[in-house]
Amino acid sequence: MIRHILSATLLTALSFSANAAQTLVTQKSKIDFSFKQMGVTVDGGFKNFSAKVDFDPGKPEKTQAEISVDLASIDVGGSDGNTEAKKKPWFDVASFPKATFVASSIKALGNNKFEAKGKLTIKGISRDVSTQLTAKPEAGNLIVEGNLPILRLQYKLGEGVWADTETVADQVIIKFKIALAGTAGK
């Protein structure tokens, strides 16, 4: 169940906003997550997500980015866990099929590092988030990578008996790698 929660968070953390001039290279992109369940690290990810991005590392203040994650595409390593993560106490995919991240600002920090701020929405709950990321050219694409720690209970991920943080830790780390083809602003 924890894997499911983390997956949703990762997908949301990678979202950037509209009118993108760049194209997501899906085979080189991923949104993963990790969390601790009964003290053991569990890894998972989302198979389907989309990104609308217009990001020029030379002009980060003009960035527009939105990432949308298909929560039904969660993979925590087994069919039982995948089924449980989609249920109401976790992602409630029937009511909330997508998680999103919309960037509000991106600021250069130097050495290909940036700070991104925006809104992460999971289960209809929106929170301001901030994370650091890197952006580097690689094989003709722009690779944007980073981690976003979130607290699952702030998004009601793991309600009822699953709210016990000794069973499933509150912190989930969303890990994203977004490969973009094309040129920003064109």
Secondary structure, DSSP 8 states (H G I E B T S, - for coil): -HHHHHHHHHHHHT---SS-SBEE-GGG-EEEEEEEETTEEEEEEES-EEEEEE--TTSGGG-EEEEEEEGGGEESSSHHHHHHHTSTTTT-TTT--EEEEEEEEEEEEETTEEEEEEEEEETTEEEEEEEEEEEEEETTEEEEEEEEEEEGGGGT-S-GGGG-TTTB-SEEEEEEEEEEES-TT-
